Amino acid sequence: RAHLFHTYYDRVWNYIQKFSDWTPYEHEVIALIDGKHVPVPVNIDTVNSLFGLNIQNSDEMDKWLQEEQIRFDHEPHNSEEMALSRVGKRLYELIFHPYTIKQWAKEPSELGPEVTARIPVRNNHDARYFADPHQALPTNGYTAIFKKMYENPLITVKLDTDFFDVRPKLNCGKLYYTGPIDRYFADLGWKKLEYRSLDFERRVIKNVGHDGFYQPKGVVNHPNATDNFTRIVEYKH
């Protein structure tokens, strides 16, 4: 559920219709912070709930953010400075700091500014994770999409094949490589990149309550430093 298809571009949306039926779905994520479920990305309702405020509109939210934001005499050098410049110290300590450490096993100050720059901060009540006009899930799953794509006689699929073994034989107008980027440039002598993997743990919990759900949304993030996991996904939402 967390990996929905989303795009701003009509031409992309129209093209992908050839390969699947689509079920409309707008992804919403909440976080459990100080015992409260609040929207993520941060929006007006997040701030009101966490700090007991009554912000009503975008102008008031912009004013609050401006008062919270920490300004530097330079462009942010790392993810800590980027987050502080966007949301201030309080939201940084509640959400950005602990969650980044759990995701990357590094302090935000050790990561480039683009890591926290990519996370939206909203000045309205929009609780969607993405703002794209086209958002949906493939009705029959992503595997069915690629099966249909591969039916094209112009596409050849090679399994159990190392790209670098066949690379000299390829004669392509455009080449799209989706493997480890450091291996692609290994012949330049650049050092190997660090990689961070995820562990997935499946649990079946029965008798969860009168509404039949374990949690209020399909995805609940746990940014706090005490839980040894980042999120819980309940797929039946």
C-alpha positions in Angstrom: 0.0 0.0 0.0 2.9 2.4 0.7 4.2 2.2 -2.8 1.4 3.7 -4.8 1.8 5.0 -8.3 1.8 8.8 -8.5 2.6 11.4 -11.1 2.1 15.1 -11.9 2.1 14.4 -15.7 -1.0 13.7 -17.7 1.1 12.0 -20.5 2.6 9.5 -18.0 -0.8 8.8 -16.5 -2.4 8.3 -19.9 0.5 6.0 -21.0 0.3 3.7 -18.0 -3.4 3.1 -18.5 -2.4 0.7 -21.3 -1.0 -1.8 -18.9 -3.4 -2.0 -16.0 -6.7 -1.0 -14.5 -6.2 1.3 -11.6 -7.8 1.7 -8.2 -7.8 5.3 -6.9 -5.8 5.6 -3.7 -4.4 8.6 -1.9 -1.7 7.7 0.6 -2.0 9.1 4.1 0.6 8.5 6.8 0.3 9.4 10.5 3.0 9.2 13.2 2.6 8.3 16.9 4.3 11.1 18.9 3.9 11.6 22.6 0.9 9.3 22.6 -0.9 11.2 19.8 -1.5 10.2 16.2 -0.6 13.1 14.0 -0.4 13.6 10.2 2.9 13.3 8.4 4.1 15.3 6.5 3.7 18.0 9.0 0.6 20.2 8.4 -1.6 22.5 10.4 -3.3 19.6 12.3 0.1 18.1 13.2 1.2 21.4 14.9 -2.2 22.0 16.6 -2.2 18.5 18.1 1.4 18.4 19.3 1.5 21.9 20.7 -2.1 22.6 21.7 -2.5 25.4 19.2 -5.4 26.6 17.2 -3.9 27.6 13.8 -6.7 28.1 11.4 -5.3 28.9 8.0 -2.2 29.0 5.8 -1.2 32.5 6.8 -1.2 31.6 10.5 0.8 28.4 9.7 3.3 30.3 7.7 3.7 32.8 10.6 4.2 30.0 13.1 6.8 28.3 10.9 8.7 31.5 10.4 8.9 32.0 14.2 10.1 28.4 14.7 12.6 28.2 11.8 16.3 28.6 12.6 18.1 30.8 10.0 21.7 30.3 9.0 24.1 32.7 7.3 24.7 30.0 4.6 22.7 27.4 2.7 22.1 24.3 4.9 25.2 22.1 4.8 23.5 18.9 6.1 20.2 17.3 7.0 20.1 18.8 10.5 20.5 22.3 9.3 18.0 21.7 6.5 15.4 20.4 8.9 16.0 23.2 11.5 15.7 25.8 8.7 12.4 24.4 7.6 10.5 23.4 10.8 12.6 24.6 13.8 14.0 22.8 16.8 10.8 21.4 18.4 9.5 19.5 15.4 13.1 18.5 14.5 13.6 16.9 17.9 10.2 15.2 17.9 10.2 13.9 14.3 13.2 14.5 12.1 16.0 13.8 14.4 15.1 10.4 15.9 13.5 9.1 12.7 16.5 9.9 10.6 18.8 8.1 13.0 16.6 5.0 12.8 16.4 5.1 9.0 20.1 5.8 8.3 22.0 4.9 11.5 23.6 8.3 11.3 23.1 11.7 12.8 21.3 14.1 10.5 24.4 16.3 10.7 26.3 13.5 8.9 23.9 13.4 6.0 23.5 15.7 3.0 20.8 18.3 3.2 18.7 16.6 0.4 17.7 13.8 2.8 15.4 16.0 4.9 14.7 18.5 2.1 12.7 15.9 0.2 10.1 15.6 3.1 7.2 18.0 2.5 6.0 20.5 5.1 2.5 21.8 4.5 0.9 25.1 5.5 -2.7 23.7 5.1 -4.7 20.7 6.3 -3.7 18.4 3.4 -2.9 15.0 5.0 -1.9 13.2 1.8 1.7 12.1 1.6 1.9 13.1 -2.1 0.2 16.1 -3.8 0.3 14.7 -7.3 -3.0 14.9 -9.2 -2.7 11.3 -10.3 -2.5 8.7 -7.5 -3.6 5.1 -7.6 -2.7 1.4 -7.1 -2.7 -1.1 -9.9 -5.8 -3.2 -9.5 -4.0 -6.5 -10.2 -0.7 -5.5 -8.7 2.6 -4.3 -10.2 3.7 -7.8 -11.5 0.7 -7.8 -13.9 1.9 -4.5 -15.3 5.3 -5.7 -16.2 3.9 -9.0 -17.6 1.8 -7.0 -20.0 4.8 -4.8 -20.9 6.9 -7.8 -21.7 4.4 -9.1 -24.2 5.8 -6.5 -26.6 7.9 -8.4 -29.2 10.5 -5.6 -29.2 11.3 -6.4 -25.5 13.8 -9.1 -24.7 14.2 -10.3 -21.1 17.4 -11.9 -20.0 17.4 -13.6 -16.5 20.5 -14.7 -14.6 22.6 -12.3 -16.6 25.2 -10.0 -15.3 24.8 -6.6 -16.9 28.6 -6.0 -17.0 29.1 -9.3 -18.9 26.9 -8.2 -21.7 27.6 -4.5 -21.6 30.1 -4.5 -24.4 27.6 -6.2 -26.7 24.8 -3.6 -26.1 24.1 -1.1 -28.8 21.4 1.1 -27.4 20.3 4.6 -28.2 19.5 5.1 -24.5 20.6 2.9 -21.7 18.9 2.9 -18.3 20.8 1.1 -15.6 19.0 0.4 -12.3 21.7 -1.6 -10.4 24.1 -0.3 -7.7 25.3 3.1 -9.0 28.8 2.7 -7.4 29.4 -0.5 -9.3 28.5 1.3 -12.5 31.2 3.8 -11.9 33.6 1.4 -10.3 36.1 1.7 -13.1 36.7 5.3 -12.1 38.1 4.2 -8.8 35.5 5.8 -6.6 34.9 4.3 -3.2 32.0 2.0 -2.6 28.8 3.6 -1.3 27.3 2.8 2.1 24.0 0.9 1.9 21.2 0.6 4.5 18.8 -2.3 4.4 15.5 -3.0 6.0 14.1 -5.9 8.1 10.5 -6.8 7.6 8.6 -8.6 10.3 5.2 -10.0 9.7 2.7 -10.4 12.5 -0.9 -11.5 12.5 -2.9 -9.9 15.4 -6.5 -11.0 16.0 -9.3 -9.5 18.0 -8.0 -6.0 17.7 -11.2 -4.1 18.5 -14.7 -3.3 17.4 -13.7 -1.7 14.1 -11.4 -4.6 13.1 -8.3 -2.5 12.8 -5.1 -2.5 14.8 -4.3 1.2 14.0 -6.1 4.2 12.7 -4.3 4.3 9.3 -2.6 1.9 7.0 0.8 3.3 7.8 1.8 4.6 11.2 5.4 5.9 11.7 7.1 5.6 15.0 9.8 8.3 15.0 10.6 8.1 18.7 14.0 6.8 19.8 12.6 4.1 22.1 10.8 1.8 19.6 13.3 -0.3 17.6 11.3 0.0 14.4 10.3 2.8 12.0 6.7 2.0 11.1 3.8 -0.4 11.1 1.9 -1.1 7.9 -1.6 -2.6 8.2 -2.4 -3.7 4.7 -6.2 -4.3 5.1 -7.0 -0.6 5.5 
